[in-house]
Amino acid sequence: MKVAFLDRDGVINKEVNYLYKIEDFEFTKNCISGMKRFIAHGYKIIIVTNQAGIAKGYYTLSDYDKLTKWYRGILKSQGIDILDIYYCPHHPDGIGPEYRCDCPCRKPNTGMFESAARDYSIDLKQSFIVGDKLGDVEAGLKFGLGRVFLVETGHQIPAVGYATYPVYSDLLSIPL
């Protein structure tokens, strides 16, 4: 199967530092239309997201789960079926020992992608990642994805270090 791996913060929802409240969640420009287009072209959607706010104590795993269930339900009501969501709650600066580590799942590492590959039969060459930070595309490249894309809907993309990666205004503008 071919997969569109999507980062969450800055790609699916507008960037909010350590987002965990439903009232702070807002889909990015053309997110819904872009995801529908991916599905229409035969892609399954998998979300891969670093969630350092859990490790840093800004919100709980329960808070994360509540928000995830809510936005996944909104997407489903729009005809967008998310195949799976992988997240990393770890960070080297975590406040508790259970989440304080340099985890192999945390992008730019490839652990979330490796988990997806164990769970599903993914055609890496036909699959891609969309992110808003260098770590997102680096993880996709290390994992062997056929294409990587950056979108301008999240973090500001600096000219230095990013010039070799294609940058698009939003999910709908990504070439398939």
Secondary structure, DSSP 4 states (H G I P E B T S, - for coil): -EEEEE-SBTTTB---TT---GGG--BPTTHHHHHHHHHHTTEEEEEEEE-HHHHTTSS-HHHHHHHHHHHHHHHHHTT--EEEEEEE--BTT-SSTTTBS--TTSTTS-HHHHHHHHHS---GGG-EEEESSHHHHHHHHHHT-SEEEEETTSS---STTTTTS-EESSGGGS--
